[in-house]
């Protein structure tokens, strides 16, 4: 199974573009920061990941507030056929509020 769920903010976002088939795509950089437990020890985790939203979700993704925190759902795939770099393909997202 290849499913990723990530709480992150939209750090940067490119202008919407269209594939040759006319499918809208928006690329972005998502920023994540959290504390995770590894081998019983707390660990600070911070990273940025390249993400894209294609098709119907791209319009909503394009309008989402920069810097706001969302829960993103999607999958990982190579940037292109010959690349070893991964890109997070966002299939859905929602506003995130911590359960405190």
N, C-alpha and C positions, 0 to 999 in steps of 0.2 A: 504494500500500500504506500502511496506517495501523497500524503496529506500533511500540510503544515498549518498550524494556527499560531499566530504571533501577535502580541500586543506591542505596538510601535507607533511612532509619530511619523508624519510625512515631512522629511527634512528638506527635500528638493523635489520639484516636479517639472518635467518637460512639457512643451506645448503638445496638444493632441495632434497626432498624425494619422494617416490612413495607409493601410496596406494596399498593394496593387489590386486586391479583390474588393477594396472599399471598406474594410473593417477598421473601425477606429481603435487606436492604441495610445495609451498614455504610459510613459516610463517615469519612474520616480526612485528616490533613495529613501528607504525607511530606516529610522533610527530606533534602536531598542536598548533599554537599560533595565537590569533587574538583579536581584540576588537569588542565586540558585544554590541548592545543597548538593555537594559532590563528595562522596566518600565520607559523609557525616560532617563535612566542613562547609561553612558558608563561603560562597564565591561571588564576587561582583562580575557581572557579565555586561559588556557594552559592545555593540557593533552596529554597522550599517549594512544594509543589503539592497541590491538592485531589485526593483519590482516592476512588473508591467500589469496593466489591466486592459483587456481587449474585449471588444464587443459591447454588449449592453451595459456592463458594469463600468466601462471607461468614462461615460458621461458623469456618473455620480462620483467616481474617483477624481475626475478632473475638477469637480466643484468642492471637494472636501477641503476643509480648512487646513492650511499648512501649519504644522506645529501641534495640531490637536492629536489626541491619542485615540487610536482605534484598535479593534480586534480584527485582524485580517485572517482570512482563510483562503487556502489555495494549494498549490503544488510547486515543486522544484523541477526545473528542466535546464538543459544546457542553453547557453546564450544563443548558440547556433550549432549546426551539425558537427563542425570541426573544433569547437571550443570545449575546454574543460571547466570554464567558469559557469557557475549556476545563477539562475535568475528565478525569483519568486513570482509565480504567475498568480495574481490575486483573482479569485473567483467570487468573493463576497467580503464585505466588511461592515462593521457597525461601530457606533460610538462606544467608547470604553470608559467605565467608571469603576474604580477599585471597590471591592466588597468589604469596606471597613465599617 
